């Protein structure tokens, strides 16, 4: 088989190996971005469709189908960016998160969340949870959320727990929606957020949790969610949800995610460091004890979750 010999001879060079490795990493990265979204089903359907068409055209020598498939590939150059626009945008945004290895003068120190802001958010979330007032607090980081802020009511107020509690008090004009925090200020309230397309979360969570996950999928923001139905606190980050938090654990999670836990407190662990739990829906020990009682599923407005 001369084709196989030619392929093996080409793979013998380091440049060919590096070329294949780079392409494989890019494909793996794109698939990891699309994992858990509707794009996974679209990719699977497209592969099955093209595979069946190619097999039929080759086995039965169907000239018309061969002609159609041959002209399908150029069309994919235009179709792929249109069909997978959300996933490609998310991938480019992840690539553009340079705060870990590059500092630019465009980053303002006034937009960095302080220890005081975290303390106010934690204490407000604890009181809201005790009274079972639903809340969704989004903390802006490097990715700007001004587009979302403009959908709500501008406040630009000093961040305090009293203000957050008043915003999410039931039946007030601003309680329906999210509150956006930038630095030490509450930028806007009653903000409309995108819902997650994660098919594994839509049947288990209400609208408030889905909105919290959705905004963290599109940005590097951190969302603090208080369930009105159960009074439990959760944190959404990078499209994942950490559930069943109390005030102390919420403070530790926020300090770690917002890079405030570098030199100060280090919770006890196997190596003296605090590691965030991973997985799509992570539950604490208290949540595990309540695993027999499933969380109620409701698809109401953000203020009713």
Backbone bond lengths (Angstrom), bond angles and torsions (degrees), N, CA, C in turn:
res aa  C-N    CA-C-N  psi(-1)  N-CA   C-N-CA  omega(-1)  CA-C   N-CA-C  phi
1 X - - - 1.468 - - 1.528 108.66 -
2 X 1.320 116.91 101.16 1.475 119.19 -176.73 1.524 112.80 -64.51
3 X 1.343 117.33 -30.76 1.463 118.97 179.77 1.526 111.37 -64.63
4 X 1.346 116.83 -41.26 1.450 120.32 179.53 1.529 111.23 -66.27
5 X 1.331 115.99 -40.46 1.466 119.01 178.15 1.522 111.01 -63.91
6 X 1.341 116.61 -39.97 1.468 120.08 178.42 1.529 111.12 -64.41
7 X 1.342 116.13 -40.18 1.459 119.89 179.59 1.526 111.04 -65.18
8 X 1.345 116.85 -43.66 1.453 119.82 179.81 1.518 111.82 -65.22
9 X 1.328 117.04 -35.86 1.465 120.09 178.34 1.515 111.59 -67.12
10 X 1.334 117.55 -34.43 1.465 120.97 178.69 1.522 111.56 -73.11
11 X 1.337 116.43 -34.89 1.465 119.51 -179.05 1.521 112.73 -72.65
12 X 1.330 116.80 -11.81 1.452 119.28 -179.26 1.511 114.38 -70.67
13 X 1.336 118.96 -19.65 1.462 121.65 -177.44 1.528 110.49 -87.07
14 X 1.332 115.29 151.13 1.461 120.76 179.52 1.523 110.88 -66.60
15 X 1.326 117.79 -35.12 1.465 121.09 -179.13 1.521 110.90 -63.33
16 X 1.336 117.25 -41.45 1.469 119.94 178.75 1.518 110.71 -65.78
17 X 1.338 116.79 -41.11 1.463 120.01 178.52 1.528 110.88 -62.82
18 X 1.336 116.82 -43.04 1.457 120.44 178.72 1.524 110.98 -64.67
19 X 1.316 116.95 -38.69 1.466 121.25 179.34 1.519 110.65 -61.23
20 X 1.340 116.52 -46.49 1.467 120.43 -179.53 1.529 110.57 -66.66
21 X 1.326 117.05 -38.89 1.457 120.19 -179.66 1.521 111.53 -64.37
22 X 1.331 117.85 -42.59 1.469 121.32 -179.53 1.518 110.53 -65.28
23 X 1.325 117.29 -44.59 1.472 120.51 179.19 1.523 110.65 -63.79
24 X 1.326 117.12 -39.23 1.470 120.41 179.02 1.519 111.39 -65.20
25 X 1.320 117.08 -40.38 1.461 120.13 178.15 1.522 111.59 -65.33
26 X 1.326 117.12 -39.47 1.465 119.96 178.69 1.524 110.71 -64.42
27 X 1.328 116.55 -44.08 1.465 120.10 179.08 1.523 110.69 -64.06
28 X 1.331 116.81 -42.21 1.465 120.32 178.72 1.525 111.20 -63.54
29 X 1.328 117.16 -40.08 1.469 121.20 179.00 1.524 111.05 -63.60
30 X 1.343 116.68 -44.40 1.463 119.91 179.72 1.531 111.02 -65.23
31 X 1.321 116.91 -39.54 1.464 119.55 178.46 1.522 111.50 -67.40
32 X 1.321 118.00 -35.99 1.465 120.42 177.97 1.516 111.16 -67.07
33 X 1.335 117.98 -33.45 1.462 120.97 176.62 1.529 110.47 -67.95
34 X 1.334 116.01 -38.48 1.473 120.29 -177.89 1.516 112.95 -81.94
35 X 1.328 118.30 -9.27 1.463 120.81 -176.56 1.524 111.70 -62.47
36 X 1.326 115.91 134.10 1.454 121.54 178.59 1.514 114.62 83.61
37 X 1.332 118.41 1.28 1.454 121.49 179.06 1.526 109.69 -111.19
38 X 1.314 115.27 177.98 1.456 119.83 179.29 1.517 112.14 -67.89
39 X 1.331 116.88 -19.31 1.457 119.89 178.74 1.523 111.49 -61.95
40 X 1.329 117.61 -28.87 1.468 120.63 178.94 1.523 110.76 -61.23
41 X 1.324 116.57 -43.79 1.463 120.02 178.53 1.522 111.48 -67.59
42 X 1.332 116.80 -37.24 1.461 119.77 178.33 1.527 111.42 -65.10
43 X 1.321 116.79 -42.45 1.464 120.35 178.92 1.529 110.55 -63.97
44 X 1.323 115.90 -43.80 1.466 119.64 179.57 1.529 110.89 -62.46
45 X 1.327 116.96 -43.95 1.463 119.88 179.01 1.516 112.93 -64.06
46 X 1.350 116.67 -40.35 1.458 119.57 179.62 1.521 111.45 -65.87
47 X 1.347 117.05 -40.51 1.465 119.87 179.64 1.523 110.73 -65.35
48 X 1.332 117.02 -43.00 1.465 119.90 179.40 1.526 110.85 -63.52
49 X 1.332 116.74 -42.54 1.471 121.06 -179.27 1.533 110.83 -62.41
50 X 1.332 116.25 -47.87 1.461 119.30 -178.48 1.524 111.50 -68.13
51 X 1.330 117.40 -36.56 1.466 119.92 179.78 1.531 111.28 -65.66
52 X 1.322 116.06 -44.94 1.470 119.32 179.05 1.522 110.34 -63.07
53 X 1.332 115.93 -44.49 1.461 118.90 179.57 1.514 112.54 -61.96
54 X 1.332 117.77 -41.94 1.466 120.57 -179.85 1.524 111.06 -66.44
55 X 1.340 117.73 -41.09 1.463 120.60 -179.75 1.527 110.58 -64.42
56 X 1.330 116.76 -45.40 1.460 119.98 179.30 1.521 111.50 -62.85
57 X 1.330 116.81 -43.41 1.458 120.05 -178.68 1.518 111.84 -66.42
58 X 1.327 117.48 -33.50 1.467 120.38 -178.39 1.523 111.77 -79.16
59 X 1.332 117.06 -44.85 1.463 120.54 -175.75 1.517 111.43 -68.98
60 X 1.331 117.64 -44.10 1.464 121.31 -175.40 1.524 112.91 -99.47
61 X 1.333 116.73 3.33 1.460 121.50 177.57 1.537 111.30 53.04
62 X 1.308 115.75 55.42 1.459 122.35 -179.36 1.526 108.63 -87.82
63 X 1.304 116.41 105.87 1.470 120.89 -173.61 1.536 111.89 -67.28
64 X 1.317 117.41 -39.46 1.468 119.69 -178.86 1.521 110.93 -66.82
65 X 1.324 116.65 -42.78 1.464 119.94 178.41 1.523 111.21 -66.55
66 X 1.336 117.06 -37.61 1.460 120.21 175.37 1.526 111.30 -61.63
67 X 1.317 115.33 -41.49 1.477 120.01 178.79 1.525 110.56 -63.86
68 X 1.349 116.19 -41.12 1.460 120.13 -179.96 1.522 111.55 -66.07
69 X 1.352 116.50 -43.82 1.461 119.27 179.72 1.524 111.87 -66.28
70 X 1.312 117.07 -35.79 1.461 120.26 -180.00 1.517 111.78 -63.55
71 X 1.331 116.47 -30.42 1.472 120.10 179.77 1.531 112.49 -95.59
72 X 1.322 116.38 1.11 1.457 119.67 176.40 1.517 111.71 -77.12
73 X 1.318 117.51 -36.13 1.465 120.86 -176.31 1.524 112.91 -61.04
74 X 1.345 120.40 -45.53 1.476 117.73 176.47 1.523 113.02 -61.87
75 X 1.336 116.70 -33.38 1.460 119.43 -179.98 1.523 111.73 -68.24
76 X 1.349 116.89 -27.41 1.467 119.54 179.68 1.519 112.23 -66.14
77 X 1.329 117.20 -24.82 1.462 120.09 178.33 1.531 110.55 -60.46
78 X 1.325 116.89 -34.38 1.465 121.46 178.02 1.525 111.15 -90.50
79 X 1.325 116.72 -35.79 1.473 119.93 -174.93 1.517 112.32 -71.04
80 X 1.333 118.38 -38.63 1.463 120.54 -175.76 1.525 112.51 -61.73
81 X 1.354 120.45 -48.37 1.472 118.30 177.61 1.521 113.69 -62.33
82 X 1.328 117.69 -29.76 1.464 120.42 -179.49 1.530 110.43 -75.51
83 X 1.327 116.79 -45.81 1.455 120.79 -175.73 1.521 111.33 -70.98
84 X 1.326 116.10 -41.75 1.469 120.62 -175.06 1.525 111.89 -105.11
85 X 1.314 116.52 34.53 1.469 119.92 -178.93 1.532 113.09 -59.98
86 X 1.344 120.38 -44.67 1.477 118.47 179.28 1.522 112.91 -62.39
87 X 1.342 117.03 -41.18 1.455 119.89 -177.99 1.526 111.34 -69.59
88 X 1.345 117.44 -39.99 1.464 120.21 178.16 1.531 110.50 -66.06
89 X 1.320 116.60 -38.52 1.461 119.64 178.10 1.521 110.58 -64.42
90 X 1.329 117.17 -42.08 1.453 120.62 179.02 1.527 111.04 -63.96
91 X 1.345 116.54 -39.59 1.461 119.82 179.60 1.521 111.27 -64.27
92 X 1.336 117.21 -42.78 1.462 120.59 179.54 1.523 111.05 -68.08
93 X 1.326 117.35 -34.86 1.466 119.42 177.69 1.519 111.15 -67.19
94 X 1.332 116.69 -39.37 1.457 119.46 176.10 1.517 111.10 -63.52
95 X 1.329 116.47 -38.45 1.454 120.04 177.93 1.518 111.57 -66.99
96 X 1.328 116.47 -28.95 1.457 120.53 -178.21 1.505 114.71 -85.72
97 X 1.353 118.12 -1.90 1.461 120.87 176.90 1.525 108.71 -76.88
98 X 1.315 116.32 95.04 1.463 121.27 -172.14 1.509 112.91 -105.15
99 X 1.344 118.33 10.74 1.453 118.46 -174.91 1.518 112.91 -67.20
100 X 1.344 117.82 -19.40 1.455 119.86 -177.87 1.527 112.33 -81.38
101 X 1.346 117.36 -26.21 1.463 118.58 -175.24 1.515 113.99 -131.29
102 X 1.325 117.60 -1.15 1.455 119.40 -179.43 1.513 109.06 -148.33
103 X 1.298 116.02 125.87 1.457 122.12 176.36 1.519 109.14 -108.10
104 X 1.332 115.85 128.92 1.455 120.27 -178.63 1.515 109.23 -117.55
105 X 1.345 117.18 155.65 1.465 119.57 178.83 1.510 113.59 -67.99
106 X 1.347 117.23 -7.28 1.461 119.68 -179.92 1.528 111.38 -76.89
107 X 1.335 117.07 -13.97 1.461 120.44 179.82 1.512 109.40 -84.07
108 X 1.310 116.70 118.03 1.456 121.19 -177.21 1.514 110.22 -90.40
109 X 1.341 115.95 136.75 1.455 119.72 179.69 1.520 112.05 -69.34
110 X 1.327 117.22 -21.25 1.462 119.92 179.66 1.520 112.27 -73.89
111 X 1.343 117.30 -15.49 1.452 120.90 -179.78 1.522 112.15 -91.84
112 X 1.327 118.24 0.61 1.457 121.72 -179.96 1.532 108.67 -83.08
113 X 1.328 115.34 130.96 1.458 120.14 -179.12 1.524 109.02 -71.36
114 X 1.321 117.01 130.00 1.454 121.90 -176.74 1.527 110.68 -95.50
115 X 1.321 114.30 172.88 1.457 120.59 176.57 1.528 111.00 -62.26
116 X 1.324 116.16 -35.88 1.468 120.07 179.10 1.532 110.79 -63.79
117 X 1.341 117.00 -42.61 1.459 119.89 179.97 1.524 110.95 -63.96
118 X 1.330 117.30 -41.85 1.463 120.39 177.81 1.523 110.73 -61.67
119 X 1.320 116.76 -42.50 1.459 120.45 179.89 1.525 111.17 -62.18
120 X 1.338 116.97 -41.67 1.464 119.83 178.92 1.531 111.33 -65.13
121 X 1.326 116.61 -41.17 1.463 120.26 179.69 1.526 110.64 -65.90
122 X 1.319 117.21 -42.55 1.460 121.27 -178.71 1.523 110.71 -64.86
123 X 1.307 117.60 -45.74 1.465 120.36 -178.95 1.527 110.97 -67.60
124 X 1.325 117.06 -37.27 1.463 119.62 176.66 1.519 111.05 -66.07
125 X 1.347 117.00 -42.98 1.465 120.24 179.33 1.522 111.15 -63.08
126 X 1.340 116.73 -38.95 1.465 119.22 178.48 1.515 111.99 -63.28
127 X 1.324 117.48 -43.51 1.460 119.84 -179.93 1.523 111.29 -69.75
128 X 1.329 116.83 -38.81 1.461 119.84 177.12 1.530 110.89 -63.58
129 X 1.329 116.86 -38.02 1.465 120.35 179.80 1.519 111.00 -67.32
130 X 1.349 116.85 -41.22 1.465 119.44 179.32 1.516 111.63 -62.66
131 X 1.328 117.16 -37.03 1.466 121.16 -179.95 1.527 112.60 -90.10
132 X 1.348 115.77 -1.97 1.470 121.88 -179.73 1.526 111.63 57.82
133 X 1.312 115.14 47.85 1.457 121.36 171.25 1.532 107.48 -99.26
134 X 1.318 116.76 122.21 1.457 120.25 179.78 1.521 111.46 -66.57
135 X 1.328 115.98 142.20 1.465 120.25 -178.53 1.514 110.03 -151.42
136 X 1.332 115.20 151.59 1.462 122.54 174.97 1.527 107.67 -141.93
137 X 1.331 116.33 108.54 1.461 122.84 -177.11 1.516 108.08 -114.41
138 X 1.318 117.00 120.30 1.461 122.71 -178.52 1.524 108.85 -106.27
139 X 1.321 116.21 126.37 1.460 122.53 -179.31 1.526 107.94 -103.36
140 X 1.315 116.56 115.89 1.456 121.71 -179.14 1.524 110.44 -76.43
141 X 1.334 116.08 141.24 1.461 121.24 177.32 1.527 109.09 -121.64
142 X 1.326 118.22 -122.60 1.467 119.21 -176.73 1.525 112.44 -75.19
143 X 1.332 116.63 -40.44 1.463 120.17 179.58 1.524 109.89 -72.76
144 X 1.317 116.91 122.60 1.458 120.90 -179.94 1.521 112.33 -68.67
145 X 1.320 115.82 139.62 1.466 121.94 -179.43 1.528 111.20 -118.04
146 X 1.325 116.48 27.24 1.457 119.96 -177.57 1.520 111.67 -63.17
147 X 1.337 117.43 -33.57 1.467 119.97 178.02 1.520 111.12 -59.85
148 X 1.328 116.53 -40.14 1.454 119.91 177.63 1.525 111.13 -73.18
149 X 1.327 116.93 -38.00 1.468 120.35 -179.78 1.520 111.39 -59.96
150 X 1.317 116.86 -34.10 1.469 120.20 -178.76 1.519 112.87 -71.01
151 X 1.326 117.90 -14.04 1.469 120.01 176.53 1.523 112.12 -82.18
152 X 1.335 117.14 -12.04 1.458 120.76 -178.52 1.511 112.48 -107.78
153 X 1.316 115.65 -160.97 1.469 122.87 -179.75 1.527 108.26 -99.03
154 X 1.329 118.67 118.03 1.468 120.05 -178.90 1.529 111.86 -67.36
155 X 1.327 115.97 137.24 1.458 122.02 179.02 1.529 111.82 -122.51
156 X 1.339 115.74 -52.47 1.469 122.34 -178.09 1.526 110.25 50.32
157 X 1.324 115.59 54.05 1.460 121.74 -176.69 1.522 110.36 -112.60
158 X 1.311 115.83 158.91 1.458 120.92 174.16 1.527 108.91 -63.95
159 X 1.327 116.16 132.86 1.454 120.93 -175.70 1.522 110.84 -76.30
160 X 1.319 115.82 119.57 1.462 121.93 174.48 1.518 108.80 -137.72
161 X 1.333 115.48 155.75 1.466 119.21 179.54 1.524 111.01 -67.24
162 X 1.330 117.20 -33.05 1.470 119.59 178.36 1.524 110.86 -62.54
163 X 1.337 115.82 -40.85 1.459 119.26 179.54 1.526 111.11 -65.91
164 X 1.340 117.51 -43.14 1.463 120.41 179.17 1.521 111.41 -62.79
165 X 1.327 117.49 -40.87 1.462 120.59 179.64 1.525 110.23 -65.18
166 X 1.325 116.99 -40.12 1.470 119.70 179.08 1.526 111.41 -67.40
167 X 1.348 116.65 -35.98 1.466 119.76 179.56 1.523 110.81 -62.71
168 X 1.337 116.93 -42.51 1.461 120.31 -174.94 1.524 113.56 -95.78
169 X 1.316 117.08 11.19 1.463 119.32 174.32 1.526 108.66 -62.70
170 X 1.327 118.45 132.97 1.477 120.95 -175.04 1.524 112.49 -55.95
171 X 1.329 113.59 141.15 1.457 124.17 174.11 1.529 113.61 69.57
172 X 1.315 118.33 11.89 1.467 120.00 172.28 1.522 109.01 -84.56
173 X 1.319 118.61 159.66 1.478 120.33 -175.35 1.525 114.24 -61.73
174 X 1.337 119.02 -24.42 1.460 120.91 -173.27 1.521 113.77 -105.36
175 X 1.329 119.19 0.54 1.460 119.81 -172.08 1.519 112.16 -74.47
176 X 1.328 117.72 -22.32 1.461 121.78 -175.69 1.525 109.13 -86.95
177 X 1.313 117.12 108.06 1.457 121.31 -178.45 1.513 110.63 124.01
178 X 1.323 116.29 -167.66 1.465 121.65 -177.07 1.516 110.51 -106.70
179 X 1.332 115.08 157.96 1.457 122.13 171.80 1.519 108.20 -108.71
180 X 1.315 116.64 137.31 1.462 122.15 -175.32 1.520 109.61 -108.80
181 X 1.335 115.40 124.33 1.464 122.50 -179.61 1.520 108.73 -108.46
182 X 1.330 115.63 129.92 1.472 121.81 175.73 1.526 107.90 -129.48
183 X 1.326 115.81 111.52 1.449 118.96 -175.88 1.517 110.79 67.31
184 X 1.325 115.93 -125.14 1.468 121.63 178.46 1.526 112.13 -104.67
185 X 1.319 116.82 22.95 1.463 119.71 -176.84 1.527 110.55 -128.44
186 X 1.322 114.00 147.02 1.459 121.03 173.76 1.525 106.88 -91.58
187 X 1.331 115.89 105.64 1.465 121.25 -170.96 1.520 111.61 -74.67
188 X 1.325 117.57 -46.81 1.465 121.02 -174.69 1.518 109.63 -154.72
189 X 1.327 114.81 158.06 1.464 122.06 176.31 1.518 108.81 -128.97
190 X 1.308 115.64 167.51 1.456 122.60 -177.92 1.532 111.17 56.71
191 X 1.327 115.51 41.68 1.467 122.28 -177.40 1.528 109.55 -84.29
192 X 1.314 116.41 138.69 1.462 122.59 178.27 1.527 108.69 -92.75
193 X 1.338 116.25 127.87 1.456 122.31 -177.71 1.526 110.66 -117.79
194 X 1.324 117.08 155.28 1.472 119.50 176.44 1.518 111.10 -75.02
195 X 1.322 116.29 145.88 1.459 121.26 176.97 1.524 109.70 -87.35
196 X 1.317 115.77 148.21 1.448 120.33 179.54 1.526 111.18 -68.19
197 X 1.335 115.60 148.15 1.460 121.77 174.38 1.521 111.79 -96.70
198 X 1.325 116.31 6.28 1.457 120.83 -179.03 1.527 109.33 -64.50
199 X 1.323 115.92 114.04 1.465 120.19 -173.31 1.526 111.88 -69.83
200 X 1.326 118.18 -21.76 1.465 120.08 179.99 1.523 112.27 -81.21
201 X 1.342 117.43 -12.69 1.460 120.15 -178.11 1.523 112.89 -104.10
202 X 1.323 117.18 -21.18 1.458 119.66 -173.84 1.520 113.02 -66.22
203 X 1.331 117.43 -29.38 1.458 120.12 -177.32 1.520 112.45 -90.90
204 X 1.328 118.42 -6.69 1.447 120.92 -175.45 1.523 113.26 -111.13
205 X 1.313 117.09 -20.59 1.458 120.99 -171.64 1.514 111.32 -122.40
206 X 1.321 114.07 156.78 1.453 119.81 175.72 1.523 111.69 -84.64
207 X 1.314 115.08 -176.10 1.452 120.50 -173.40 1.522 112.53 -66.40
208 X 1.329 117.53 -37.16 1.469 119.53 -178.43 1.521 110.86 -63.67
209 X 1.335 117.97 -45.71 1.458 120.68 178.79 1.532 110.94 -66.25
210 X 1.312 117.35 -38.91 1.466 120.01 179.70 1.524 111.01 -65.95
211 X 1.324 116.74 -35.70 1.464 119.48 176.61 1.527 110.88 -68.67
212 X 1.334 116.94 -39.48 1.457 119.80 177.56 1.514 112.14 -62.68
213 X 1.332 116.96 -41.74 1.460 120.20 177.08 1.522 110.17 -67.85
214 X 1.341 117.28 -39.33 1.454 120.94 -177.00 1.519 113.26 -61.63
215 X 1.336 117.92 -42.89 1.461 119.73 -178.62 1.521 111.11 -70.43
216 X 1.343 118.33 -28.64 1.459 119.79 177.85 1.520 111.85 -80.29
217 X 1.325 117.83 -17.67 1.454 120.43 172.69 1.520 111.27 -74.61
218 X 1.326 116.57 -33.00 1.460 121.15 -177.31 1.522 112.92 -91.25
219 X 1.323 118.34 -6.05 1.462 121.12 -176.81 1.515 109.37 -154.83
220 X 1.342 115.92 -179.36 1.465 120.36 176.61 1.524 111.30 -96.80
221 X 1.321 117.29 19.33 1.462 121.66 -179.37 1.525 111.03 -67.98
222 X 1.333 114.50 163.18 1.460 122.53 175.05 1.526 107.59 -119.47
223 X 1.310 117.40 131.16 1.457 122.13 -177.38 1.522 110.42 -116.20
224 X 1.329 116.17 129.55 1.465 122.93 175.10 1.523 107.73 -102.96
225 X 1.326 116.51 124.92 1.462 121.91 -172.77 1.516 109.24 -123.03
226 X 1.320 116.26 131.21 1.460 122.61 174.55 1.521 107.75 -116.17
227 X 1.315 116.13 123.05 1.453 120.74 -178.42 1.522 110.37 -80.34
228 X 1.301 115.99 126.98 1.454 120.74 177.64 1.521 111.29 -71.80
229 X 1.329 116.96 -28.70 1.457 121.28 -176.36 1.518 112.00 -78.43
230 X 1.338 117.67 -41.76 1.465 121.42 -174.35 1.523 113.15 -110.22
231 X 1.328 118.29 -16.43 1.451 120.83 -177.02 1.514 113.53 73.34
232 X 1.326 118.33 17.68 1.458 122.23 -179.91 1.525 111.09 -94.21
233 X 1.326 114.88 149.55 1.467 121.68 -179.00 1.522 108.94 -102.75
234 X 1.323 115.89 139.07 1.463 121.63 177.65 1.520 108.92 -137.50
235 X 1.319 115.67 158.09 1.464 122.62 176.65 1.524 108.12 -126.74
236 X 1.330 116.34 131.14 1.457 122.09 176.19 1.521 108.83 -107.43
237 X 1.318 115.77 134.75 1.456 121.81 179.61 1.517 108.86 -154.26
238 X 1.332 115.94 129.14 1.462 121.57 176.29 1.530 111.71 56.12
239 X 1.337 116.10 37.49 1.452 120.46 177.86 1.508 115.09 77.64
240 X 1.333 118.13 8.25 1.459 121.84 179.54 1.521 110.22 -119.39
241 X 1.325 114.91 158.31 1.459 120.38 -174.11 1.520 109.68 -122.98
242 X 1.331 115.85 129.55 1.458 122.66 174.39 1.518 106.68 -109.23
243 X 1.315 117.07 117.59 1.459 120.75 -169.98 1.516 112.25 -113.52
244 X 1.354 114.65 168.38 1.445 121.50 173.80 1.516 113.84 67.66
245 X 1.337 118.53 39.60 1.459 121.96 -177.13 1.523 110.98 -91.94
246 X 1.333 115.93 145.55 1.456 120.43 167.64 1.533 107.61 -100.22
247 X 1.323 117.85 -175.87 1.457 120.49 -175.18 1.528 111.66 -65.02
248 X 1.318 117.38 -43.56 1.458 120.05 -178.16 1.523 111.71 -63.76
249 X 1.321 116.02 -44.56 1.467 118.59 -179.00 1.527 110.75 -72.14
250 X 1.317 117.41 -33.14 1.461 120.15 175.48 1.525 110.31 -61.57
251 X 1.323 116.92 -42.51 1.465 120.14 179.17 1.524 110.85 -62.74
252 X 1.326 117.34 -42.54 1.460 119.94 179.99 1.528 111.54 -65.28
253 X 1.339 116.80 -41.65 1.466 120.45 179.83 1.526 110.58 -63.47
254 X 1.328 117.44 -45.63 1.461 120.63 -179.53 1.520 111.43 -65.46
255 X 1.310 117.66 -40.29 1.458 120.15 178.60 1.522 111.26 -63.02
256 X 1.327 116.20 -37.73 1.459 119.56 179.76 1.526 111.44 -71.69
257 X 1.327 117.12 -45.93 1.460 120.30 -178.83 1.521 112.11 -66.03
258 X 1.320 117.02 -35.00 1.459 121.25 -177.62 1.525 112.65 -93.45
259 X 1.331 116.44 13.28 1.473 122.84 173.48 1.517 112.74 61.71
260 X 1.333 118.24 36.52 1.456 121.33 176.41 1.523 111.91 -106.02
261 X 1.321 116.72 3.07 1.460 120.74 -175.20 1.523 110.80 -113.03
262 X 1.325 116.65 43.91 1.459 120.11 -176.26 1.520 112.74 -86.98
263 X 1.330 116.06 -53.34 1.456 119.43 -173.60 1.514 113.26 -110.29
264 X 1.339 116.20 -10.20 1.457 118.03 -174.39 1.517 110.44 -92.77
265 X 1.335 116.72 -125.98 1.464 120.11 -172.59 1.505 110.84 -64.83
266 X 1.351 115.47 139.06 1.452 122.86 176.83 1.513 107.82 -127.52
267 X 1.326 118.22 103.62 1.452 120.55 -178.86 1.521 111.40 -58.37
268 X 1.309 114.49 149.78 1.460 119.79 -177.67 1.510 110.10 -66.57
269 X 1.321 114.70 141.85 1.448 120.20 178.26 1.505 109.54 -165.61
270 X 1.299 116.66 -166.51 1.446 120.64 -177.70 1.519 111.60 -64.19
271 X 1.326 117.34 -36.36 1.447 120.75 -179.64 1.517 112.40 -123.25
272 X 1.344 116.72 19.32 1.451 119.73 178.16 1.504 114.17 79.71
273 X 1.322 118.31 6.43 1.458 121.22 -178.58 1.513 109.38 -117.81
274 X 1.320 114.72 155.27 1.463 120.27 178.52 1.513 109.00 -96.13
275 X 1.314 116.61 123.78 1.456 121.56 -179.48 1.514 108.74 -113.55
276 X 1.308 115.71 131.38 1.456 119.76 177.03 1.513 109.95 -70.02
277 X 1.313 118.68 140.41 1.454 120.23 175.72 1.504 109.91 -69.29
278 X 1.330 116.79 147.52 1.448 121.66 -179.49 1.510 109.41 -112.33
279 X 1.341 115.91 174.30 1.452 121.32 -177.33 1.499 109.84 109.69
280 X 1.294 115.09 165.21 1.454 119.36 -174.65 1.512 112.03 -68.32
281 X 1.339 116.86 -49.64 1.458 120.74 178.98 1.524 107.10 -129.31
282 X 1.311 115.95 107.37 1.457 120.59 -175.10 1.518 108.79 -103.24
283 X 1.326 116.33 135.07 1.455 120.44 -177.85 1.521 109.84 -122.46
284 X 1.285 115.62 147.00 1.452 121.36 178.28 1.518 109.92 -84.66
285 X 1.342 115.28 -179.98 1.459 118.79 -178.15 1.516 112.12 -62.14
286 X 1.330 115.58 -38.59 1.465 117.31 179.94 1.512 110.91 -66.66
287 X 1.346 116.68 -35.82 1.459 119.36 178.78 1.524 110.77 -68.78
288 X 1.337 115.90 -32.42 1.456 118.30 179.59 1.529 111.22 -67.34
289 X 1.336 115.96 -35.06 1.467 118.10 178.12 1.515 112.13 -65.62
290 X 1.333 114.59 -25.93 1.463 119.17 179.78 1.523 111.77 -97.94
291 X 1.338 117.53 14.17 1.464 120.24 -175.17 1.521 112.11 -64.25
292 X 1.331 115.93 -23.23 1.465 118.24 -179.27 1.518 111.88 -69.71
293 X 1.322 115.59 -21.63 1.464 119.68 179.88 1.512 107.34 -103.39
294 X 1.312 118.22 107.18 1.459 121.74 -177.12 1.505 110.57 -70.40
295 X 1.341 116.26 145.33 1.452 120.82 175.71 1.516 109.52 -66.44
296 X 1.326 117.95 138.51 1.467 120.25 178.83 1.508 111.01 -63.56
297 X 1.287 116.06 142.54 1.459 122.09 178.81 1.511 108.56 -101.49
298 X 1.320 116.32 126.05 1.458 119.54 177.15 1.514 108.57 -145.88
299 X 1.261 115.94 149.35 1.460 122.74 -177.03 1.506 109.54 -122.97
300 X 1.321 114.53 53.28 1.464 119.80 -178.95 1.491 109.89 -95.48
301 X 1.331 116.38 -173.17 1.463 120.99 179.26 1.505 108.91 -69.38
302 X 1.392 118.24 163.27 1.439 120.60 -177.20 1.511 113.84 -54.85
303 X 1.279 119.45 -29.20 1.451 120.74 -178.59 1.511 113.22 -78.67
304 X 1.321 118.32 -5.70 1.465 120.38 -175.36 1.497 112.22 -110.17
305 X 1.345 120.55 9.62 1.453 123.08 -179.72 1.521 112.12 -94.34
